[in-house]
C-alpha cells in the first residue's frame, strides 16, 4: 500500500498491453499501449489519426492510466497486490466493473462505488485471498463474453499472470516484496 505501487503495477500491466494494434475483431479499433483511439482523443481533447496513434509512447500514456484507472480504484489505498489486480481489471474491463469484482471478492454489496466500507473490508481481508477472489470473478466474467472463443485463451493467460504477479507483490506486512 504505497504510492510507488502504481509504477510497479503500471510496468506489469503495460507489458500485457503491447504496442500498436488495429484488430478488426476488436471493437476498440486503433489501440496503442492499451489505449484506444477514442480514449486518447478524449484524454487530449482533439481528434488524432493513425500516425499519432502509432507514435504514442509508454510515457505518453502513463499519466492517463494513473488518472483514469489507478486513481478511481483508489490504488494507493489498496493492499499491495490487490491494487495491481484491481487496476488491471479496470484497464481491461472498466473502473466500475473492477470495483464490483473487488466488492464481490470481499463478499459485500457490489455497487461499483469504492467508499469507506469497501476500503475497510479490503484492508481487513488477507490480500492473497482477495487477489484470488478478484481473479476468479474476472475469469467467470470473461468466459461469459461473446468473443471469448476468439480472445479467451489470451485473456485467461493474462489473468493468470496478473494473479501470479499480484500474489508475489504481497507479503505478511502488505508491502511490495
Helices and strands as residue ranges (DSSP letters): H 5-17, E 31-32, E 35-36, H 37-44, H 50-54, H 58-65, I 66-70, G 71-73, G 75-77, H 82-93, H 95-106, H 116-124, H 127-143, H 148-168
